[in-house]
């Protein structure tokens, strides 16, 4: 019975993802060492970004692997990452704010109080 429950939960998780590529589980962590100059980004990727985000300037480009790029830009006051393939296909977008990440924001006040006790 427990096995059926686990299988059902895992199935619902995978069914909620539109595709395996969009699962945040498998996305590489962006590091500053991955930053590249705009000149090295394929023109089709830059064009795809400009079509999707007209009038927005890219702060940094990152080369994730041989087939994917990420653009870091500001949108509505938050750092945002947009992911593109080398052929210019837009795959996903996520709020980044890695520079201002505070791990204690993930805890509510009760959890913080409990951590202070030890």
C-alpha positions in Angstrom: 0.0 0.0 0.0 2.9 2.4 0.8 4.4 1.7 -2.5 1.2 2.7 -4.3 1.2 5.9 -2.4 4.8 6.7 -3.3 4.2 5.9 -6.9 1.1 8.1 -7.0 3.0 11.1 -5.5 5.9 10.7 -7.8 3.5 10.4 -10.8 1.7 13.6 -9.8 5.0 15.4 -9.5 6.1 14.4 -12.9 2.6 15.1 -14.4 2.7 18.6 -13.0 5.8 19.5 -15.0 5.1 20.4 -18.5 8.3 18.8 -19.6 11.4 17.2 -18.0 13.5 20.2 -19.2 11.4 22.6 -17.2 11.9 20.8 -13.9 14.0 23.1 -11.6 15.4 19.9 -10.2 17.8 19.5 -13.1 18.8 23.1 -13.8 22.4 23.8 -13.2 23.3 26.4 -10.5 24.4 29.7 -12.1 28.0 30.6 -11.1 30.0 33.7 -11.9 32.5 31.6 -13.6 29.8 30.8 -16.2 29.5 34.5 -17.3 30.4 35.2 -20.9 30.7 38.4 -22.9 27.7 39.4 -25.1 29.9 38.9 -28.2 30.2 35.2 -27.6 26.4 34.7 -27.3 24.9 33.4 -30.6 22.9 36.2 -32.4 19.8 34.0 -32.6 19.8 33.8 -28.8 20.2 37.6 -28.4 17.4 38.1 -31.0 15.1 35.6 -29.1 15.7 37.5 -25.9 14.9 40.9 -27.5 11.7 39.5 -29.1 10.5 38.1 -25.7 11.7 41.0 -23.5 11.5 44.1 -25.7 13.3 47.1 -24.3 15.0 45.2 -21.4 18.8 45.2 -21.2 20.7 42.1 -20.1 23.0 42.6 -17.1 25.0 39.3 -17.8 24.9 36.3 -20.1 25.8 32.9 -18.8 26.8 29.8 -20.8 25.3 26.9 -18.9 26.6 24.1 -21.1 27.2 23.5 -24.8 23.5 24.0 -25.7 22.1 26.5 -23.2 22.4 30.2 -22.2 20.9 32.2 -19.4 20.3 36.0 -19.4 20.2 37.9 -16.1 18.2 41.1 -16.1 16.1 43.2 -13.8 12.3 42.9 -14.1 9.9 44.5 -11.7 12.7 45.3 -9.3 13.9 41.7 -9.1 16.8 39.9 -10.7 15.4 37.4 -13.2 17.0 34.7 -15.3 15.7 33.6 -18.7 16.9 30.4 -20.2 17.5 29.8 -23.9 18.9 27.1 -26.1 21.6 27.9 -28.7 18.9 27.8 -31.4 17.0 30.6 -29.6 14.3 28.5 -28.0 13.0 30.1 -24.8 12.7 27.4 -22.2 12.0 29.0 -18.8 12.3 32.0 -16.5 12.9 32.3 -12.8 13.4 35.0 -10.2 17.0 35.0 -9.1 18.0 37.5 -6.6 21.0 35.4 -5.8 23.0 38.4 -4.7 20.5 39.3 -2.0 19.5 35.7 -0.9 19.0 35.4 2.8 18.5 31.7 3.8 16.6 32.9 7.0 13.8 34.3 4.7 12.7 30.7 4.2 11.8 30.3 7.9 8.8 31.8 9.7 9.1 33.4 13.1 8.3 30.2 15.0 11.1 28.3 13.3 13.6 31.1 13.9 12.6 31.1 17.6 13.1 27.4 17.8 16.5 27.6 16.2 17.5 30.3 18.7 16.8 27.9 21.6 19.7 25.6 20.6 
